Amino acid sequence: MHSNRFRYTSHTADMAFTAYGRTFSAALENSALALLNAMLDLGGIKKASGAVRTRAISDRGRSREDIVWFVLQDILSIVDSEKMNAYKFSVTGLQEKGGHICVRGLLSYKRIEGDFAMLSVKAVTPHGLRVEKRDGRYAISVVVDV
């Protein structure tokens, strides 16, 4: 479905994926897409009629790995606790300075009736989380506890 943006990889007990992007922001957005795609029926949410709403997410960390972990954990917590039918995360600002990285973004969702849940994700694990730049594009590898 999103093979140029991310791919799921094999893992012994949990679920893993690698997301790609020409920039770190794009790879982060695709990481969020991979997480949401595993948790929810994104096609069903997009097709359902209902107003699109957004929820701001803002995080700060010392490394790109920190930022990925913080953003994905925030998305997971919000979607899970609020039963939110989210389908996209967009980075609206990214700043690296003074040994810190700050990211701002919007989580897009619809308030609609229906159960769009697919896979119960318990946590995004920091173990094995990697951000690399390969062949001119970023690759973010993530393992989630299911």
N, CA, C and O atoms as CSV, one atom per row, in Angstrom:
chain,resi,resn,atom,element,x,y,z
A,1,MET,N,N,0.823,-1.198,0.000
A,1,MET,CA,C,0.000,0.000,0.000
A,1,MET,C,C,0.869,1.265,0.000
A,1,MET,O,O,0.646,2.164,-0.811
A,2,HIS,N,N,1.833,1.340,0.880
A,2,HIS,CA,C,2.682,2.523,0.974
A,2,HIS,C,C,4.149,2.139,0.810
A,2,HIS,O,O,5.005,2.690,1.502
A,3,SER,N,N,4.456,1.218,-0.077
A,3,SER,CA,C,5.796,0.644,-0.148
A,3,SER,C,C,6.898,1.664,-0.388
A,3,SER,O,O,8.026,1.443,0.053
A,4,ASN,N,N,6.622,2.771,-1.067
A,4,ASN,CA,C,7.669,3.768,-1.258
A,4,ASN,C,C,7.839,4.645,-0.018
A,4,ASN,O,O,8.824,5.376,0.088
A,5,ARG,N,N,6.890,4.582,0.921
A,5,ARG,CA,C,6.962,5.378,2.143
A,5,ARG,C,C,7.454,4.559,3.336
A,5,ARG,O,O,8.206,5.060,4.172
A,6,PHE,N,N,7.029,3.302,3.411
A,6,PHE,CA,C,7.458,2.438,4.508
A,6,PHE,C,C,7.267,0.990,4.116
A,6,PHE,O,O,6.562,0.669,3.159
A,7,ARG,N,N,7.923,0.111,4.890
A,7,ARG,CA,C,7.696,-1.334,4.720
A,7,ARG,C,C,7.779,-1.984,6.085
A,7,ARG,O,O,8.590,-1.607,6.931
A,8,TYR,N,N,6.916,-2.975,6.276
A,8,TYR,CA,C,6.946,-3.741,7.509
A,8,TYR,C,C,8.019,-4.794,7.366
A,8,TYR,O,O,8.188,-5.375,6.294
A,9,THR,N,N,8.750,-5.046,8.448
A,9,THR,CA,C,9.836,-6.013,8.433
A,9,THR,C,C,9.567,-7.089,9.474
A,9,THR,O,O,8.774,-6.895,10.395
A,10,SER,N,N,10.225,-8.207,9.318
A,10,SER,CA,C,9.982,-9.309,10.248
A,10,SER,C,C,10.623,-9.018,11.603
A,10,SER,O,O,11.670,-8.379,11.705
A,11,HIS,N,N,9.956,-9.509,12.625
A,11,HIS,CA,C,10.447,-9.374,13.995
A,11,HIS,C,C,9.959,-10.589,14.757
A,11,HIS,O,O,8.867,-11.092,14.490
A,12,THR,N,N,10.748,-11.065,15.697
A,12,THR,CA,C,10.424,-12.316,16.378
A,12,THR,C,C,9.125,-12.273,17.170
A,12,THR,O,O,8.355,-13.233,17.123
A,13,ALA,N,N,8.857,-11.199,17.892
A,13,ALA,CA,C,7.666,-11.175,18.741
A,13,ALA,C,C,6.781,-9.959,18.508
A,13,ALA,O,O,5.575,-10.028,18.743
A,14,ASP,N,N,7.335,-8.877,18.064
A,14,ASP,CA,C,6.587,-7.641,17.921
A,14,ASP,C,C,6.444,-7.280,16.446
A,14,ASP,O,O,6.652,-8.124,15.575
A,15,MET,N,N,6.097,-6.049,16.171
A,15,MET,CA,C,5.971,-5.580,14.793
A,15,MET,C,C,7.065,-4.548,14.539
A,15,MET,O,O,7.356,-3.720,15.403
A,16,ALA,N,N,7.659,-4.595,13.376
A,16,ALA,CA,C,8.713,-3.648,13.030
A,16,ALA,C,C,8.434,-3.051,11.663
A,16,ALA,O,O,7.790,-3.671,10.817
A,17,PHE,N,N,8.932,-1.834,11.460
A,17,PHE,CA,C,8.832,-1.212,10.145
A,17,PHE,C,C,10.005,-0.267,9.943
A,17,PHE,O,O,10.646,0.176,10.895
A,18,THR,N,N,10.265,0.025,8.688
A,18,THR,CA,C,11.233,1.039,8.309
A,18,THR,C,C,10.503,2.026,7.419
A,18,THR,O,O,9.867,1.642,6.437
A,19,ALA,N,N,10.600,3.302,7.771
A,19,ALA,CA,C,9.956,4.368,7.009
A,19,ALA,C,C,11.028,5.199,6.324
A,19,ALA,O,O,12.141,5.335,6.831
A,20,TYR,N,N,10.684,5.754,5.165
A,20,TYR,CA,C,11.653,6.465,4.342
A,20,TYR,C,C,11.176,7.877,4.016
A,20,TYR,O,O,9.981,8.171,4.061
A,21,GLY,N,N,12.129,8.739,3.690
A,21,GLY,CA,C,11.804,10.084,3.236
A,21,GLY,C,C,13.050,10.796,2.754
A,21,GLY,O,O,14.159,10.511,3.206
A,22,ARG,N,N,12.856,11.722,1.834
A,22,ARG,CA,C,13.994,12.490,1.321
A,22,ARG,C,C,14.542,13.416,2.394
A,22,ARG,O,O,15.717,13.781,2.371
A,23,THR,N,N,13.674,13.799,3.348
A,23,THR,CA,C,14.087,14.624,4.482
A,23,THR,C,C,13.727,13.882,5.767
A,23,THR,O,O,12.945,12.931,5.749
A,24,PHE,N,N,14.302,14.326,6.871
A,24,PHE,CA,C,13.946,13.724,8.149
A,24,PHE,C,C,12.462,13.929,8.442
A,24,PHE,O,O,11.802,13.023,8.950
A,25,SER,N,N,11.932,15.110,8.127
A,25,SER,CA,C,10.509,15.396,8.355
A,25,SER,C,C,9.616,14.421,7.594
A,25,SER,O,O,8.643,13.907,8.145
A,26,ALA,N,N,9.945,14.168,6.328
A,26,ALA,CA,C,9.151,13.242,5.518
A,26,ALA,C,C,9.232,11.823,6.076
A,26,ALA,O,O,8.223,11.119,6.124
A,27,ALA,N,N,10.406,11.405,6.493
A,27,ALA,CA,C,10.561,10.069,7.081
A,27,ALA,C,C,9.788,9.957,8.392
A,27,ALA,O,O,9.221,8.905,8.686
A,28,LEU,N,N,9.758,11.029,9.180
A,28,LEU,CA,C,8.987,11.034,10.422
A,28,LEU,C,C,7.492,10.930,10.117
A,28,LEU,O,O,6.778,10.177,10.779
A,29,GLU,N,N,7.018,11.672,9.134
A,29,GLU,CA,C,5.612,11.579,8.724
A,29,GLU,C,C,5.274,10.162,8.268
A,29,GLU,O,O,4.203,9.648,8.589
A,30,ASN,N,N,6.174,9.531,7.525
A,30,ASN,CA,C,5.932,8.171,7.055
A,30,ASN,C,C,6.014,7.144,8.182
A,30,ASN,O,O,5.355,6.106,8.119
A,31,SER,N,N,6.814,7.420,9.212
A,31,SER,CA,C,6.830,6.555,10.402
A,31,SER,C,C,5.467,6.602,11.089
A,31,SER,O,O,4.922,5.572,11.488
A,32,ALA,N,N,4.933,7.801,11.218
A,32,ALA,CA,C,3.602,7.954,11.817
A,32,ALA,C,C,2.557,7.246,10.965
A,32,ALA,O,O,1.648,6.608,11.496
A,33,LEU,N,N,2.684,7.357,9.642
A,33,LEU,CA,C,1.745,6.684,8.742
A,33,LEU,C,C,1.809,5.165,8.916
A,33,LEU,O,O,0.773,4.501,8.946
A,34,ALA,N,N,3.013,4.619,9.031
A,34,ALA,CA,C,3.166,3.170,9.233
A,34,ALA,C,C,2.517,2.735,10.544
A,34,ALA,O,O,1.847,1.703,10.594
A,35,LEU,N,N,2.712,3.516,11.604
A,35,LEU,CA,C,2.093,3.205,12.894
A,35,LEU,C,C,0.576,3.263,12.796
A,35,LEU,O,O,-0.110,2.331,13.217
A,36,LEU,N,N,0.052,4.346,12.247
A,36,LEU,CA,C,-1.400,4.495,12.115
A,36,LEU,C,C,-1.997,3.420,11.213
A,36,LEU,O,O,-3.082,2.909,11.490
A,37,ASN,N,N,-1.296,3.076,10.136
A,37,ASN,CA,C,-1.770,2.054,9.207
A,37,ASN,C,C,-1.885,0.684,9.873
A,37,ASN,O,O,-2.759,-0.108,9.521
A,38,ALA,N,N,-1.010,0.409,10.826
A,38,ALA,CA,C,-1.078,-0.861,11.554
A,38,ALA,C,C,-2.224,-0.853,12.564
A,38,ALA,O,O,-2.870,-1.877,12.788
A,39,MET,N,N,-2.471,0.300,13.168
A,39,MET,CA,C,-3.469,0.409,14.230
A,39,MET,C,C,-4.904,0.554,13.716
A,39,MET,O,O,-5.844,0.055,14.334
A,40,LEU,N,N,-5.064,1.238,12.583
A,40,LEU,CA,C,-6.391,1.643,12.141
A,40,LEU,C,C,-6.608,1.365,10.657
A,40,LEU,O,O,-5.649,1.245,9.894
A,41,ASP,N,N,-7.867,1.264,10.255
A,41,ASP,CA,C,-8.246,1.124,8.854
A,41,ASP,C,C,-8.248,2.522,8.236
A,41,ASP,O,O,-9.274,3.203,8.225
A,42,LEU,N,N,-7.103,2.939,7.727
A,42,LEU,CA,C,-6.967,4.297,7.211
A,42,LEU,C,C,-7.858,4.552,6.008
A,42,LEU,O,O,-8.407,5.644,5.862
A,43,GLY,N,N,-8.006,3.554,5.144
A,43,GLY,CA,C,-8.878,3.704,3.980
A,43,GLY,C,C,-10.315,3.942,4.398
A,43,GLY,O,O,-11.000,4.788,3.822
A,44,GLY,N,N,-10.776,3.206,5.390
A,44,GLY,CA,C,-12.139,3.383,5.892
A,44,GLY,C,C,-12.344,4.747,6.519
A,44,GLY,O,O,-13.390,5.370,6.336
A,45,ILE,N,N,-11.351,5.211,7.256
A,45,ILE,CA,C,-11.444,6.531,7.886
A,45,ILE,C,C,-11.493,7.618,6.815
A,45,ILE,O,O,-12.314,8.531,6.900
A,46,LYS,N,N,-10.633,7.529,5.822
A,46,LYS,CA,C,-10.594,8.545,4.767
A,46,LYS,C,C,-11.894,8.585,3.975
A,46,LYS,O,O,-12.352,9.660,3.590
A,47,LYS,N,N,-12.495,7.414,3.727
A,47,LYS,CA,C,-13.744,7.336,2.948
A,47,LYS,C,C,-14.953,7.812,3.734
A,47,LYS,O,O,-15.918,8.302,3.149
A,48,ALA,N,N,-14.914,7.673,5.043
A,48,ALA,CA,C,-16.059,8.038,5.874
A,48,ALA,C,C,-16.298,9.547,5.814
A,48,ALA,O,O,-15.363,10.348,5.807
A,49,SER,N,N,-17.575,9.902,5.771
A,49,SER,CA,C,-17.878,11.339,5.748
A,49,SER,C,C,-17.748,11.895,7.162
A,49,SER,O,O,-18.129,11.259,8.145
A,50,GLY,N,N,-17.217,13.057,7.226
A,50,GLY,CA,C,-17.003,13.717,8.509
A,50,GLY,C,C,-15.967,14.803,8.359
A,50,GLY,O,O,-15.084,14.733,7.504
A,51,ALA,N,N,-16.088,15.799,9.198
A,51,ALA,CA,C,-15.152,16.926,9.131
A,51,ALA,C,C,-13.759,16.492,9.577
A,51,ALA,O,O,-13.602,15.734,10.534
A,52,VAL,N,N,-12.763,16.985,8.868
A,52,VAL,CA,C,-11.376,16.731,9.233
A,52,VAL,C,C,-10.997,17.703,10.341
A,52,VAL,O,O,-11.235,18.907,10.250
A,53,ARG,N,N,-10.404,17.150,11.381
A,53,ARG,CA,C,-9.937,17.955,12.515
A,53,ARG,C,C,-8.455,17.682,12.704
A,53,ARG,O,O,-7.924,16.700,12.185
A,54,THR,N,N,-7.796,18.548,13.442
A,54,THR,CA,C,-6.374,18.338,13.711
A,54,THR,C,C,-6.089,18.526,15.190
A,54,THR,O,O,-6.807,19.221,15.909
A,55,ARG,N,N,-5.026,17.887,15.610
A,55,ARG,CA,C,-4.560,17.971,16.991
A,55,ARG,C,C,-3.067,18.267,16.941
A,55,ARG,O,O,-2.314,17.548,16.284
A,56,ALA,N,N,-2.640,19.306,17.620
A,56,ALA,CA,C,-1.228,19.690,17.623
A,56,ALA,C,C,-0.404,18.750,18.490
A,56,ALA,O,O,-0.832,18.323,19.562
A,57,ILE,N,N,0.781,18.445,17.998
A,57,ILE,CA,C,1.764,17.656,18.743
A,57,ILE,C,C,3.075,18.416,18.680
A,57,ILE,O,O,3.475,18.887,17.616
A,58,SER,N,N,3.741,18.537,19.812
A,58,SER,CA,C,5.006,19.252,19.878
A,58,SER,C,C,5.942,18.478,20.801
A,58,SER,O,O,5.566,18.106,21.913
A,59,ASP,N,N,7.144,18.242,20.337
A,59,ASP,CA,C,8.115,17.507,21.145
A,59,ASP,C,C,9.502,18.109,20.976
A,59,ASP,O,O,9.805,18.782,19.991
A,60,ARG,N,N,10.336,17.836,21.983
A,60,ARG,CA,C,11.712,18.312,21.984
A,60,ARG,C,C,12.602,17.184,22.494
A,60,ARG,O,O,12.266,16.510,23.468
A,61,GLY,N,N,13.729,16.985,21.834
A,61,GLY,CA,C,14.654,15.938,22.254
A,61,GLY,C,C,16.075,16.280,21.901
A,61,GLY,O,O,16.347,17.287,21.248
A,62,ARG,N,N,16.986,15.428,22.341
A,62,ARG,CA,C,18.413,15.651,22.092
A,62,ARG,C,C,18.894,14.985,20.803
A,62,ARG,O,O,19.980,15.294,20.313
A,63,SER,N,N,18.091,14.076,20.254
A,63,SER,CA,C,18.502,13.373,19.038
A,63,SER,C,C,17.289,13.122,18.153
A,63,SER,O,O,16.147,13.266,18.588
A,64,ARG,N,N,17.548,12.749,16.924
A,64,ARG,CA,C,16.455,12.400,16.012
A,64,ARG,C,C,15.723,11.155,16.503
A,64,ARG,O,O,14.507,11.041,16.347
A,65,GLU,N,N,16.460,10.230,17.092
A,65,GLU,CA,C,15.817,9.031,17.655
A,65,GLU,C,C,14.849,9.424,18.774
A,65,GLU,O,O,13.743,8.889,18.856
A,66,ASP,N,N,15.265,10.357,19.635
A,66,ASP,CA,C,14.362,10.851,20.681
A,66,ASP,C,C,13.080,11.399,20.070
A,66,ASP,O,O,11.981,11.072,20.519
A,67,ILE,N,N,13.223,12.228,19.052
A,67,ILE,CA,C,12.062,12.864,18.425
A,67,ILE,C,C,11.120,11.814,17.844
A,67,ILE,O,O,9.907,11.902,18.035
A,68,VAL,N,N,11.659,10.826,17.139
A,68,VAL,CA,C,10.809,9.769,16.573
A,68,VAL,C,C,10.055,9.064,17.693
A,68,VAL,O,O,8.843,8.870,17.607
A,69,TRP,N,N,10.767,8.688,18.732
A,69,TRP,CA,C,10.132,7.961,19.836
A,69,TRP,C,C,9.066,8.812,20.506
A,69,TRP,O,O,7.959,8.334,20.750
A,70,PHE,N,N,9.383,10.067,20.808
A,70,PHE,CA,C,8.423,10.945,21.482
A,70,PHE,C,C,7.176,11.169,20.626
A,70,PHE,O,O,6.057,11.065,21.128
A,71,VAL,N,N,7.358,11.475,19.344
A,71,VAL,CA,C,6.212,11.744,18.461
A,71,VAL,C,C,5.343,10.503,18.306
A,71,VAL,O,O,4.121,10.586,18.432
A,72,LEU,N,N,5.955,9.353,18.035
A,72,LEU,CA,C,5.155,8.131,17.853
A,72,LEU,C,C,4.440,7.733,19.141
A,72,LEU,O,O,3.293,7.287,19.099
A,73,GLN,N,N,5.107,7.891,20.284
A,73,GLN,CA,C,4.449,7.601,21.568
A,73,GLN,C,C,3.270,8.550,21.804
A,73,GLN,O,O,2.215,8.125,22.274
A,74,ASP,N,N,3.450,9.833,21.477
A,74,ASP,CA,C,2.349,10.790,21.613
A,74,ASP,C,C,1.165,10.386,20.743
A,74,ASP,O,O,0.021,10.383,21.198
A,75,ILE,N,N,1.446,10.045,19.490
A,75,ILE,CA,C,0.376,9.629,18.578
A,75,ILE,C,C,-0.338,8.408,19.127
A,75,ILE,O,O,-1.568,8.371,19.164
A,76,LEU,N,N,0.426,7.405,19.555
A,76,LEU,CA,C,-0.158,6.190,20.114
A,76,LEU,C,C,-1.027,6.505,21.326
A,76,LEU,O,O,-2.147,6.006,21.429
A,77,SER,N,N,-0.528,7.316,22.232
A,77,SER,CA,C,-1.280,7.657,23.456
A,77,SER,C,C,-2.568,8.401,23.144
A,77,SER,O,O,-3.617,8.098,23.713
A,78,ILE,N,N,-2.493,9.367,22.249
A,78,ILE,CA,C,-3.679,10.150,21.893
A,78,ILE,C,C,-4.721,9.281,21.201
A,78,ILE,O,O,-5.897,9.305,21.566
A,79,VAL,N,N,-4.296,8.521,20.213
A,79,VAL,CA,C,-5.228,7.664,19.471
A,79,VAL,C,C,-5.873,6.651,20.403
A,79,VAL,O,O,-7.080,6.421,20.338
A,80,ASP,N,N,-5.071,6.048,21.269
A,80,ASP,CA,C,-5.576,5.025,22.181
A,80,ASP,C,C,-6.506,5.608,23.249
A,80,ASP,O,O,-7.602,5.086,23.453
A,81,SER,N,N,-6.101,6.651,23.917
A,81,SER,CA,C,-6.890,7.184,25.030
A,81,SER,C,C,-8.166,7.882,24.579
A,81,SER,O,O,-9.170,7.869,25.292
A,82,GLU,N,N,-8.127,8.491,23.399
A,82,GLU,CA,C,-9.293,9.234,22.925
A,82,GLU,C,C,-10.088,8.489,21.857
A,82,GLU,O,O,-11.053,9.020,21.307
A,83,LYS,N,N,-9.675,7.250,21.566
A,83,LYS,CA,C,-10.327,6.457,20.508
A,83,LYS,C,C,-10.434,7.283,19.226
A,83,LYS,O,O,-11.467,7.304,18.557
A,84,MET,N,N,-9.351,7.951,18.915
A,84,MET,CA,C,-9.312,8.882,17.797
A,84,MET,C,C,-9.108,8.147,16.472
A,84,MET,O,O,-8.264,7.256,16.371
A,85,ASN,N,N,-9.869,8.517,15.486
A,85,ASN,CA,C,-9.745,7.955,14.138
A,85,ASN,C,C,-8.778,8.815,13.319
A,85,ASN,O,O,-9.176,9.527,12.397
A,86,ALA,N,N,-7.501,8.725,13.683
A,86,ALA,CA,C,-6.456,9.516,13.033
A,86,ALA,C,C,-5.961,8.784,11.794
A,86,ALA,O,O,-5.930,7.554,11.748
A,87,TYR,N,N,-5.577,9.561,10.797
A,87,TYR,CA,C,-5.103,8.945,9.560
A,87,TYR,C,C,-3.841,9.584,8.987
A,87,TYR,O,O,-3.310,9.095,7.990
A,88,LYS,N,N,-3.348,10.670,9.596
A,88,LYS,CA,C,-2.161,11.310,9.039
A,88,LYS,C,C,-1.508,12.216,10.075
A,88,LYS,O,O,-2.190,12.835,10.892
A,89,PHE,N,N,-0.180,12.288,10.032
A,89,PHE,CA,C,0.582,13.241,10.835
A,89,PHE,C,C,1.435,14.061,9.880
A,89,PHE,O,O,2.144,13.506,9.041
A,90,SER,N,N,1.367,15.369,10.007
A,90,SER,CA,C,2.142,16.274,9.153
A,90,SER,C,C,3.061,17.132,10.016
A,90,SER,O,O,2.617,17.766,10.973
A,91,VAL,N,N,4.330,17.144,9.672
A,91,VAL,CA,C,5.284,18.005,10.366
A,91,VAL,C,C,5.078,19.430,9.863
A,91,VAL,O,O,5.108,19.680,8.658
A,92,THR,N,N,4.870,20.360,10.790
A,92,THR,CA,C,4.680,21.768,10.423
A,92,THR,C,C,5.894,22.617,10.774
A,92,THR,O,O,6.009,23.755,10.320
A,93,GLY,N,N,6.795,22.074,11.576
A,93,GLY,CA,C,8.008,22.800,11.921
A,93,GLY,C,C,9.040,21.877,12.526
A,93,GLY,O,O,8.711,21.000,13.325
A,94,LEU,N,N,10.294,22.076,12.143
A,94,LEU,CA,C,11.403,21.287,12.682
A,94,LEU,C,C,12.591,22.218,12.820
A,94,LEU,O,O,12.983,22.892,11.867
A,95,GLN,N,N,13.160,22.248,14.015
A,95,GLN,CA,C,14.292,23.133,14.270
A,95,GLN,C,C,15.348,22.376,15.053
A,95,GLN,O,O,15.048,21.738,16.062
A,96,GLU,N,N,16.585,22.450,14.582
A,96,GLU,CA,C,17.713,21.826,15.269
A,96,GLU,C,C,18.687,22.919,15.666
A,96,GLU,O,O,19.272,23.585,14.811
A,97,LYS,N,N,18.862,23.102,16.991
A,97,LYS,CA,C,19.863,24.074,17.443
A,97,LYS,C,C,20.150,23.871,18.918
A,97,LYS,O,O,19.308,23.402,19.683
A,98,GLY,N,N,21.350,24.235,19.288
A,98,GLY,CA,C,21.753,24.149,20.679
A,98,GLY,C,C,21.717,22.744,21.253
A,98,GLY,O,O,21.463,22.566,22.444
A,99,GLY,N,N,21.969,21.746,20.418
A,99,GLY,CA,C,21.965,20.365,20.902
A,99,GLY,C,C,20.579,19.779,21.115
A,99,GLY,O,O,20.441,18.705,21.700
A,100,HIS,N,N,19.555,20.473,20.646
A,100,HIS,CA,C,18.190,19.977,20.768
A,100,HIS,C,C,17.479,20.032,19.416
A,100,HIS,O,O,17.837,20.808,18.530
A,101,ILE,N,N,16.484,19.202,19.296
A,101,ILE,CA,C,15.623,19.196,18.117
A,101,ILE,C,C,14.204,19.422,18.608
A,101,ILE,O,O,13.740,18.757,19.535
A,102,CYS,N,N,13.521,20.365,17.978
A,102,CYS,CA,C,12.124,20.637,18.310
A,102,CYS,C,C,11.288,20.350,17.067
A,102,CYS,O,O,11.646,20.748,15.959
A,103,VAL,N,N,10.189,19.666,17.263
A,103,VAL,CA,C,9.293,19.368,16.146
A,103,VAL,C,C,7.868,19.738,16.542
A,103,VAL,O,O,7.439,19.531,17.677
A,104,ARG,N,N,7.154,20.291,15.571
A,104,ARG,CA,C,5.730,20.572,15.719
A,104,ARG,C,C,5.020,19.895,14.563
A,104,ARG,O,O,5.542,19.816,13.451
A,105,GLY,N,N,3.825,19.408,14.846
A,105,GLY,CA,C,3.071,18.765,13.786
A,105,GLY,C,C,1.600,18.707,14.106
A,105,GLY,O,O,1.166,19.042,15.208
A,106,LEU,N,N,0.833,18.271,13.109
A,106,LEU,CA,C,-0.611,18.143,13.252
A,106,LEU,C,C,-1.034,16.713,12.964
A,106,LEU,O,O,-0.663,16.137,11.942
A,107,LEU,N,N,-1.805,16.153,13.865
A,107,LEU,CA,C,-2.387,14.832,13.697
A,107,LEU,C,C,-3.793,15.047,13.139
A,107,LEU,O,O,-4.640,15.641,13.807
A,108,SER,N,N,-4.044,14.570,11.927
A,108,SER,CA,C,-5.355,14.718,11.288
A,108,SER,C,C,-6.241,13.536,11.636
A,108,SER,O,O,-5.794,12.389,11.633
A,109,TYR,N,N,-7.511,13.826,11.939
A,109,TYR,CA,C,-8.452,12.779,12.309
A,109,TYR,C,C,-9.872,13.207,11.952
A,109,TYR,O,O,-10.129,14.357,11.596
A,110,LYS,N,N,-10.788,12.236,12.060
A,110,LYS,CA,C,-12.211,12.508,11.855
A,110,LYS,C,C,-12.980,12.010,13.059
A,110,LYS,O,O,-12.687,10.943,13.599
A,111,ARG,N,N,-13.957,12.778,13.474
A,111,ARG,CA,C,-14.892,12.323,14.508
A,111,ARG,C,C,-16.040,11.641,13.796
A,111,ARG,O,O,-16.979,12.290,13.334
A,112,ILE,N,N,-15.953,10.328,13.714
A,112,ILE,CA,C,-16.944,9.552,12.982
A,112,ILE,C,C,-17.326,8.320,13.785
A,112,ILE,O,O,-16.567,7.843,14.628
A,113,GLU,N,N,-18.500,7.828,13.508
A,113,GLU,CA,C,-18.964,6.604,14.154
A,113,GLU,C,C,-18.310,5.410,13.485
A,113,GLU,O,O,-17.965,5.461,12.304
A,114,GLY,N,N,-18.142,4.347,14.234
A,114,GLY,CA,C,-17.595,3.116,13.676
A,114,GLY,C,C,-16.297,2.737,14.352
A,114,GLY,O,O,-15.589,3.571,14.916
A,115,ASP,N,N,-16.014,1.462,14.276
A,115,ASP,CA,C,-14.783,0.935,14.853
A,115,ASP,C,C,-13.790,0.701,13.729
A,115,ASP,O,O,-13.974,-0.197,12.907
A,116,PHE,N,N,-12.749,1.498,13.692
A,116,PHE,CA,C,-11.728,1.392,12.653
A,116,PHE,C,C,-10.435,0.772,13.188
A,116,PHE,O,O,-9.413,0.770,12.502
A,117,ALA,N,N,-10.483,0.249,14.412
A,117,ALA,CA,C,-9.304,-0.353,15.030
A,117,ALA,C,C,-8.926,-1.643,14.321
A,117,ALA,O,O,-9.792,-2.414,13.906
A,118,MET,N,N,-7.627,-1.869,14.189
A,118,MET,CA,C,-7.146,-3.097,13.563
A,118,MET,C,C,-6.205,-3.856,14.494
A,118,MET,O,O,-6.497,-4.996,14.854
A,119,LEU,N,N,-5.105,-3.268,14.884
A,119,LEU,CA,C,-4.105,-3.938,15.701
A,119,LEU,C,C,-3.886,-3.132,16.976
A,119,LEU,O,O,-3.742,-1.911,16.932
A,120,SER,N,N,-3.861,-3.822,18.102
A,120,SER,CA,C,-3.629,-3.145,19.381
A,120,SER,C,C,-2.129,-3.003,19.598
A,120,SER,O,O,-1.424,-3.989,19.808
A,121,VAL,N,N,-1.657,-1.778,19.547
A,121,VAL,CA,C,-0.251,-1.482,19.779
A,121,VAL,C,C,-0.106,-0.995,21.217
A,121,VAL,O,O,-0.783,-0.054,21.631
A,122,LYS,N,N,0.780,-1.640,21.975
A,122,LYS,CA,C,0.966,-1.296,23.384
A,122,LYS,C,C,1.958,-0.151,23.579
A,122,LYS,O,O,1.747,0.728,24.415
A,123,ALA,N,N,3.037,-0.169,22.802
A,123,ALA,CA,C,4.072,0.847,22.989
A,123,ALA,C,C,5.012,0.883,21.792
A,123,ALA,O,O,5.146,-0.087,21.046
A,124,VAL,N,N,5.649,2.016,21.639
A,124,VAL,CA,C,6.751,2.158,20.697
A,124,VAL,C,C,8.008,1.936,21.526
A,124,VAL,O,O,8.222,2.626,22.523
A,125,THR,N,N,8.831,0.990,21.128
A,125,THR,CA,C,10.004,0.672,21.932
A,125,THR,C,C,11.221,1.472,21.484
A,125,THR,O,O,11.474,1.592,20.286
A,126,PRO,N,N,11.977,2.022,22.433
A,126,PRO,CA,C,13.191,2.745,22.047
A,126,PRO,C,C,14.303,1.778,21.618
A,126,PRO,O,O,15.242,2.171,20.926
A,127,HIS,N,N,14.189,0.514,22.034
A,127,HIS,CA,C,15.198,-0.488,21.684
A,127,HIS,C,C,15.212,-0.706,20.162
A,127,HIS,O,O,14.187,-1.033,19.563
A,128,GLY,N,N,16.352,-0.525,19.570
A,128,GLY,CA,C,16.501,-0.766,18.143
A,128,GLY,C,C,16.013,0.363,17.256
A,128,GLY,O,O,16.089,0.252,16.032
A,129,LEU,N,N,15.520,1.436,17.830
A,129,LEU,CA,C,15.063,2.566,17.026
A,129,LEU,C,C,16.283,3.246,16.423
A,129,LEU,O,O,17.210,3.633,17.134
A,130,ARG,N,N,16.269,3.386,15.100
A,130,ARG,CA,C,17.421,3.974,14.405
A,130,ARG,C,C,16.958,4.980,13.359
A,130,ARG,O,O,15.941,4.785,12.693
A,131,VAL,N,N,17.722,6.053,13.230
A,131,VAL,CA,C,17.537,7.024,12.155
A,131,VAL,C,C,18.849,7.057,11.389
A,131,VAL,O,O,19.902,7.358,11.951
A,132,GLU,N,N,18.777,6.746,10.104
A,132,GLU,CA,C,19.982,6.719,9.274
A,132,GLU,C,C,19.715,7.460,7.975
A,132,GLU,O,O,18.579,7.553,7.510
A,133,LYS,N,N,20.784,7.982,7.406
A,133,LYS,CA,C,20.684,8.576,6.077
A,133,LYS,C,C,21.425,7.657,5.130
A,133,LYS,O,O,22.634,7.457,5.248
A,134,ARG,N,N,20.671,7.095,4.176
A,134,ARG,CA,C,21.236,6.143,3.218
A,134,ARG,C,C,20.889,6.589,1.797
A,134,ARG,O,O,19.736,6.904,1.504
A,135,ASP,N,N,21.867,6.613,0.942
A,135,ASP,CA,C,21.635,6.927,-0.471
A,135,ASP,C,C,20.786,8.177,-0.675
A,135,ASP,O,O,19.898,8.195,-1.528
A,136,GLY,N,N,21.056,9.214,0.101
A,136,GLY,CA,C,20.369,10.478,-0.072
A,136,GLY,C,C,18.971,10.559,0.505
A,136,GLY,O,O,18.257,11.530,0.255
A,137,ARG,N,N,18.562,9.549,1.280
A,137,ARG,CA,C,17.255,9.621,1.935
A,137,ARG,C,C,17.364,9.041,3.342
A,137,ARG,O,O,18.260,8.255,3.651
A,138,TYR,N,N,16.434,9.453,4.168
A,138,TYR,CA,C,16.405,8.983,5.556
A,138,TYR,C,C,15.641,7.676,5.659
A,138,TYR,O,O,14.670,7.442,4.939
A,139,ALA,N,N,16.104,6.829,6.572
A,139,ALA,CA,C,15.435,5.576,6.899
A,139,ALA,C,C,15.290,5.527,8.419
A,139,ALA,O,O,16.271,5.648,9.153
A,140,ILE,N,N,14.050,5.347,8.876
A,140,ILE,CA,C,13.772,5.265,10.298
A,140,ILE,C,C,13.244,3.863,10.587
A,140,ILE,O,O,12.206,3.459,10.064
A,141,SER,N,N,13.978,3.121,11.434
A,141,SER,CA,C,13.589,1.760,11.808
A,141,SER,C,C,12.976,1.771,13.205
A,141,SER,O,O,13.557,2.317,14.144
A,142,VAL,N,N,11.799,1.164,13.333
A,142,VAL,CA,C,11.037,1.206,14.583
A,142,VAL,C,C,10.480,-0.183,14.887
A,142,VAL,O,O,10.090,-0.926,13.985
A,143,VAL,N,N,10.452,-0.516,16.177
A,143,VAL,CA,C,9.784,-1.726,16.657
A,143,VAL,C,C,8.667,-1.281,17.601
A,143,VAL,O,O,8.876,-0.438,18.473
A,144,VAL,N,N,7.487,-1.857,17.415
A,144,VAL,CA,C,6.372,-1.557,18.314
A,144,VAL,C,C,5.942,-2.841,19.014
A,144,VAL,O,O,5.947,-3.923,18.427
A,145,ASP,N,N,5.574,-2.692,20.270
A,145,ASP,CA,C,5.110,-3.800,21.095
A,145,ASP,C,C,3.613,-3.991,20.849
A,145,ASP,O,O,2.809,-3.094,21.099
A,146,VAL,N,N,3.259,-5.174,20.356
A,146,VAL,CA,C,1.840,-5.472,20.083
A,146,VAL,C,C,1.307,-6.539,21.010
A,146,VAL,O,O,0.136,-6.908,20.918
